[in-house]
Amino acid sequence: MSVQDDLAAVKSCLEELVRTVGQLERSVTAERGAAPAPAAGRAESLVTIPDAPYDSGLWTDTDDEGLGARDRHAP
């Protein structure tokens, strides 16, 4: 069996898995009596992080992870 054959078999199995999980999700949703969630419904849980720099005041009195406090030295 060649690498291409192996990749085709894996792709086929993965597509079947995706179909089966979709059917399972629809089945569970139907049993619960709830409206099915949209396929791309995970987008509402995303949080947008702004590109603006953070306020440096947020980091006042913090330790540098793994380095200790800024005003102290290792013994």
N, C-alpha and C positions, 0 to 999 in steps of 0.2 A: 504494500500500500504506500502510495507517495504522499508527500507533504500536502500537496493540493487536495488529495482525497481526504486526508485527515482534517484539513481545514474546512472542506465542504461538509463533512460529517458533523464537525463541531458546530458550524453555522446552522445546520439543519436542526440539531438538538437544541441549540439556543433559541431559535425561532419557535420551536415546539414548546419550550419552557415558557417563553413570553406569552404565547397563546393560552397555555394552560393556566398560568397565573392570572391572566385577564379573566378567563372564565371563572376561576375560583373567586376572584374579587367580586364579580357580578353576582355570583351565587350567594356569597355571604351577605352582600348588600341587599339582595332580594329577600333573604331570610329575615334580616333585621327590619325590613320594611322602610328603609331609608332610601332617599334618592341617591343614585350612583354619583360618585365624585367624577369630575371631568378628568380625562387622561392626563392633561397637563395641569391638574389642580394643585400641584405642589408649589407652584410659583408664588402663591400668597404667603408662603412661609419664608420667602427670601427677604433679606434685609439689605437695603442699599447702604453702602458705606461711602460717605462723601470723600472727595479728593482733597478737600481743604485740610490744612494741617491742624492737628489737635492743639487745644489750649495747653501750654506748658504748665499751667497751674494744676492740671490734673495729676501731674507726676511729682508734686511737692511732697517731701517726706516719704518717698518710696525707696525701696532697695533695688539695686540692679540684680536681676535674677542670676544667682550663681556667683556674684561678685561681692555681695554684702552691701552695707550702707555706704553712701558716698563720703561721709565725714569720718569713717572709721577705717582702720587698717588691720590686716590679719596679724595675729600675734607672732 
